[in-house]
């Protein structure tokens, strides 16, 4: 196929199989097609290090990394200028670039230019702000949520919070969000947004799934209007409220009651290994997939495992070292269910809703409160009020009952659980 590409085209562009692993064979194939073959394999840029550049019979080949964000940024940075030159077009004198305030400190890897993908929004003062997109360059959601990227030179260790960065836009036609939601992944949020679009077709909501801890931090940094949170305080057994003070948000946030979700173990259909509970995670034949640190689900898992460790007379780290897959993390409930469905894991903890969607077995563990933390600077925004009106509506309650088994809208949904004095 690559040989055919050289016969038919002036430039060949591929994606994936560019690294140096056993299954990464592009550079070996290209070297067999003609002289001089591969001239560059690996560049001092992150993401994008395993880029391949080759020449065969005076025609260039660019092997882009397989990760979506890496592929797009390397194409814009290296490939597009070459195409313009070969086509006789003038170079782009001025890229579509905007100046934005960075909302969190970003550390850069030493010795490499670092390309940081970001989403853009307006803060309470009308300033354009840049929020790093979660998920890494290997996830399609990272690319879907990114409006552009900025560069950190290889001799710079970090860019501090509050500094201005020059964001190179992926498109000049970006539309800034009316509402920024950053927090724990939940299918209930997708439903709320769907209903909002039904009533207000032009509304644009940006959803970034970073976990409950990330949601609290996003509100603290002024990155989000709303955060979905479900953190359980081990000492009090209370959800969310104790963390308002812990994260220094007593004067910065309002907590609104949301709904209840059923959390439990997700296992293959029919539960072929007879998994029953946390103690079975210690079995030799059980492969576990964990949730990411900072998520409410991970907090629940670790609370339960600490309790088990005390019961067995073990230290927490001693116990977790015996669990196959404890260090393997997934960032969403859907990713947990997908891993179990495709046999990459035997069990993971997630919400009943995704177990039902993937037609997997579900073993209940706990009912949790999924609530909404709202910045005091955003509570009066029209988009936030629209969100809350849907949350409290009969329409939302009926749709949840119909579509999202395992989620129950609370009787006191929309109640203010905490507000600054």
C-alpha positions in Angstrom: 0.0 0.0 0.0 2.8 2.4 0.8 4.6 1.5 -2.4 1.3 2.2 -4.3 1.1 5.6 -2.5 4.5 6.6 -3.8 3.5 5.6 -7.3 0.3 7.6 -7.3 1.1 10.7 -5.1 3.8 13.3 -4.6 3.7 13.0 -0.8 2.8 10.0 1.4 1.4 10.6 4.8 0.7 7.7 7.3 -0.4 7.5 10.9 0.7 5.0 13.6 3.4 2.3 13.8 6.1 4.9 14.0 7.7 4.1 17.4 10.4 1.5 18.1 8.3 -1.3 19.5 8.0 -4.9 18.2 4.8 -4.0 16.3 6.0 -0.6 15.0 7.4 -1.5 11.6 6.8 1.5 9.4 10.4 2.7 9.4 11.6 -0.8 8.5 9.2 -1.0 5.6 10.1 2.4 4.2 13.8 1.6 4.4 13.2 -1.3 2.0 11.4 0.8 -0.7 14.2 3.0 -1.9 17.0 5.4 -1.2 17.7 7.2 1.0 14.8 5.9 3.1 14.3 7.1 6.6 16.1 10.3 7.3 14.5 11.2 10.6 13.1 8.8 13.3 12.2 10.7 16.4 12.0 14.4 17.1 12.5 16.6 20.2 8.8 17.4 20.6 6.2 16.1 23.0 3.6 14.9 22.0 5.0 13.7 18.6 8.4 12.2 19.4 8.1 9.0 17.3 7.6 11.0 14.0 9.1 9.4 10.9 10.4 11.4 7.9 11.6 9.6 4.9 12.5 10.2 1.2 12.0 7.5 -1.4 12.8 8.2 -5.1 12.7 12.0 -4.4 9.3 11.8 -2.8 8.8 12.5 0.9 6.9 10.4 3.4 5.7 11.6 6.8 4.9 9.0 9.4 2.7 10.8 11.9 2.2 9.3 15.4 -0.9 7.2 15.9 -2.2 9.4 18.8 -4.8 11.9 17.5 -3.5 15.1 19.1 0.1 14.2 18.3 -0.8 13.5 14.7 -2.7 16.8 14.2 -0.1 19.0 15.9 2.9 17.4 14.0 1.0 17.8 10.8 0.5 21.5 11.4 4.0 22.1 12.6 6.0 20.1 10.1 3.9 18.6 7.3 1.7 21.5 6.3 4.6 23.9 5.6 6.2 21.3 3.3 3.0 20.8 1.4 2.6 24.5 0.9 6.2 24.8 -0.4 5.8 21.9 -2.8 2.5 23.3 -4.1 4.1 26.7 -4.8 2.1 28.4 -2.1 3.6 31.1 0.1 4.3 30.2 3.7 1.7 31.2 6.3 3.0 34.5 7.6 0.7 34.7 10.6 -1.0 31.7 12.1 -4.4 32.0 13.7 -3.2 32.8 17.2 -4.9 34.2 20.3 -3.4 35.4 23.6 -4.9 33.7 26.7 -4.3 33.5 30.4 -3.1 30.0 31.6 -5.2 28.8 34.5 -2.8 26.3 36.0 0.9 25.7 36.2 2.2 23.4 33.4 5.5 21.5 33.8 7.4 20.6 30.6 9.6 17.5 30.0 13.3 18.4 29.9 15.1 18.7 26.6 12.0 18.7 24.4 9.6 21.3 23.0 6.3 20.7 24.7 3.0 21.3 22.8 0.1 21.7 25.3 -3.4 21.3 24.0 -6.0 23.6 25.6 -9.6 24.6 25.5 -10.6 28.3 25.6 -13.2 30.1 27.6 -14.0 33.5 29.1 -13.5 34.2 32.9 -15.8 36.4 35.0 -13.8 39.5 33.9 -14.2 38.7 30.3 -10.5 37.6 29.9 -9.7 34.7 27.5 -8.4 31.8 29.5 -6.6 28.6 28.4 -7.5 25.3 30.2 -5.3 22.2 29.4 -7.4 19.4 28.1 -7.4 16.1 30.0 -6.7 12.7 28.7 -3.3 12.9 27.1 -2.5 12.9 23.4 -3.7 9.3 23.0 -7.4 10.0 23.6 -9.8 11.3 20.9 -11.6 13.4 23.6 -8.4 15.4 24.2 -8.5 16.4 20.5 -12.3 16.9 20.5 -12.1 19.3 23.4 -9.1 21.3 22.3 -9.3 24.6 20.5 -5.6 24.8 19.9 -2.2 24.5 21.6 0.7 26.5 22.8 4.4 25.7 22.8 6.8 25.5 25.8 10.5 25.8 24.5 12.8 22.9 25.4 14.8 25.1 27.8 11.8 26.2 29.9 10.9 24.1 32.9 7.3 25.3 33.4 4.8 28.0 32.6 3.2 29.4 35.7 -0.5 29.9 36.5 -1.6 33.4 35.4 1.0 33.8 32.6 -0.1 34.7 29.1 0.4 32.1 26.4 0.0 32.3 22.6 -2.5 29.7 21.6 -2.3 28.5 18.0 -5.8 27.6 16.9 -6.8 24.4 15.2 -9.5 26.5 13.5 -10.3 30.2 13.2 -14.0 29.4 13.5 -13.9 28.3 17.2 -17.0 29.0 19.3 -16.4 29.7 22.9 -18.5 27.7 25.3 -21.5 29.3 27.1 -21.0 26.9 30.0 -17.9 25.0 31.1 -18.4 21.8 33.0 -15.3 20.1 34.5 -15.6 17.2 36.9 -16.6 13.6 37.3 -17.7 11.6 34.3 -21.4 10.8 34.3 -24.0 9.9 31.6 -26.5 12.1 33.5 -24.5 15.1 32.4 -24.8 14.1 28.7 -28.5 13.8 29.2 -28.8 17.2 30.7 -26.8 18.7 27.8 -29.0 16.9 25.3 -32.2 18.4 26.9 -30.5 21.8 27.1 -29.9 21.7 23.4 -33.5 20.7 22.8 -34.7 23.9 24.6 -31.9 26.2 23.7 -30.5 24.9 20.3 -27.6 27.3 20.1 -26.2 26.7 23.6 -22.6 25.4 23.7 -21.4 23.4 26.7 -17.9 22.2 27.1 -17.6 19.0 29.2 -14.1 18.0 30.5 -14.0 14.7 32.5 -11.2 15.0 35.1 -12.7 13.3 38.2 -14.2 14.9 41.3 -10.9 16.2 42.7 -10.2 17.8 39.4 -13.6 19.4 39.5 -13.0 20.9 42.9 -9.6 22.3 41.7 -11.2 23.6 38.5 -13.7 25.7 40.5 -10.9 26.9 42.7 -8.8 28.0 39.7 -11.8 29.7 38.0 -11.7 27.3 35.1 -15.2 25.9 35.4 -18.7 27.2 35.9 -20.0 23.9 37.2 -18.2 20.7 38.5 -19.9 17.3 39.0 -18.5 15.8 42.2 -19.0 12.7 44.4 -16.2 12.6 46.9 -16.8 10.6 50.1 -15.2 11.8 53.3 -14.0 8.7 55.1 -14.1 10.3 58.6 -17.7 11.6 58.5 -19.2 9.4 55.8 -20.5 12.5 54.1 -20.4 13.3 50.4 -18.9 16.5 49.0 -19.6 19.1 51.7 -16.5 18.4 53.8 -14.3 19.0 50.8 -15.5 22.6 50.2 -13.4 23.7 53.2 -10.5 21.2 52.4 -10.1 22.8 48.9 -10.4 26.4 50.2 -13.8 27.0 48.6 -15.9 28.3 51.5 -16.3 31.8 49.8 -16.0 30.6 46.2 -18.6 27.9 45.6 -22.2 26.8 46.0 -23.1 23.1 46.3 -26.4 22.0 44.7 -28.0 18.6 45.3 -28.0 16.4 42.3 -28.9 12.7 42.1 -28.0 9.3 43.5 -25.9 6.8 41.6 -25.5 3.1 42.2 -21.8 2.1 42.3 -20.7 -1.5 42.1 -18.5 -4.1 40.5 -18.9 -4.6 36.8 -18.1 -8.2 35.7 -18.6 -10.2 32.5 -22.1 -11.4 31.6 -23.0 -14.4 33.8 -20.2 -13.6 36.2 -18.1 -16.6 34.9 -15.5 -16.3 37.7 -18.0 -16.1 40.5 -16.7 -12.7 41.7 -18.4 -11.6 44.9 -16.7 -8.6 46.5 -13.5 -6.8 47.5 -11.8 -9.8 49.1 -12.0 -11.6 45.7 -9.7 -8.9 44.3 -6.9 -10.8 46.0 -7.5 -14.0 44.0 -4.8 -15.1 41.6 -7.3 -15.5 38.7 -8.8 -12.0 39.0 -7.6 -9.1 37.0 -8.8 -5.7 38.3 -9.0 -2.4 36.4 -8.9 0.6 38.7 -10.2 4.2 38.4 -7.9 7.2 38.1 -6.5 8.9 41.2 -8.7 11.9 42.1 -11.9 10.4 41.0 -14.8 9.8 43.4 -14.9 6.2 42.4 -11.2 5.8 43.2 -11.8 7.4 46.6 -14.6 4.9 47.3 -12.4 1.9 46.2 -9.5 3.0 48.5 -11.8 3.5 51.5 -13.2 0.0 51.0 -9.7 -1.5 50.6 -8.4 0.3 53.7 -11.2 -1.3 55.6 -10.3 -4.7 54.2 -6.6 -4.2 55.0 -7.4 -3.5 58.6 -9.7 -6.6 58.8 -6.9 -8.8 57.4 -4.1 -7.2 59.5 -2.3 -5.8 56.5 -0.9 -2.4 55.5 -2.8 -0.7 52.7 0.2 -0.8 50.3 0.8 -4.5 51.2 -2.8 -5.3 50.3 -2.9 -3.4 47.0 0.4 -5.0 45.9 -1.5 -8.3 45.9 -4.2 -7.0 43.6 -3.5 -7.7 39.9 -4.3 -4.5 38.0 -4.5 -2.1 41.0 -2.1 0.3 39.2 -4.0 0.0 35.8 -6.3 3.0 35.6 -9.3 4.0 33.5 -10.6 7.6 33.4 -14.3 6.9 32.8 -17.0 4.4 33.8 -17.5 3.5 30.2 -13.8 2.7 29.9 -14.1 0.3 32.8 -17.1 -1.5 31.2 -15.3 -1.6 27.8 -12.2 -3.3 29.5 -14.4 -6.0 31.0 -16.5 -6.5 27.9 -13.4 -7.1 25.7 -11.6 -9.3 28.3 -8.8 -6.9 29.3 -10.0 -7.1 32.9 -12.3 -9.4 34.9 -13.7 -6.7 37.1 -13.8 -2.9 37.8 -15.9 -0.6 39.9 -18.4 1.7 38.1 -22.0 2.8 37.9 -24.8 0.4 37.2 -25.8 2.6 34.2 -22.8 1.6 32.1 -23.1 -2.0 33.2 -26.6 -2.1 31.8 -25.6 -0.3 28.6 -22.8 -2.8 27.9 -25.0 -5.7 29.0 -22.7 -6.8 31.8 -23.4 -8.1 35.3 -23.4 -5.7 38.2 -22.8 -6.3 41.9 -23.9 -3.4 44.1 -21.5 -1.8 46.5 -22.8 1.7 47.4 -25.3 4.4 46.6 -23.5 7.8 46.2 -24.5 11.4 46.0 -23.5 13.1 42.7 -23.8 16.8 43.3 -23.0 20.0 41.5 -20.4 22.5 42.7 -21.0 26.0 41.1 -18.6 28.9 41.1 -20.2 32.0 42.9 -19.0 34.0 39.9 -21.1 31.8 37.6 -24.3 31.2 39.6 -26.1 34.1 37.9 -25.1 33.2 34.3 -28.0 32.4 32.0 -26.4 29.1 30.9 -26.0 28.0 34.5 -29.6 28.8 35.3 -30.7 26.9 32.2 -28.6 23.9 33.5 -30.3 24.0 36.9 -33.8 24.4 35.4 -33.2 21.1 33.4 -31.8 19.4 36.5 -34.9 20.2 38.5 -37.4 19.4 35.7 -39.9 16.6 35.5 -38.6 16.0 31.9 -35.1 15.2 33.2 -36.5 12.9 35.9 -38.6 11.0 33.4 -35.8 10.6 31.0 -33.4 9.3 33.7 -36.0 6.7 34.8 -36.4 5.7 31.2 -32.8 5.6 30.0 -30.4 5.6 32.9 -31.0 2.6 35.2 -29.0 3.0 38.4 -29.4 6.8 38.6 -32.2 8.2 40.8 -33.0 11.9 40.9 -33.1 13.0 44.5 -36.4 14.3 46.0 -34.5 17.4 47.0 -32.8 17.9 43.6 -31.7 21.5 43.2 -31.6 22.2 46.9 -28.7 24.4 48.0 -26.5 22.2 50.3 -23.9 24.8 50.9 -23.5 28.5 50.1 -21.0 31.2 51.4 -22.2 33.1 54.4 
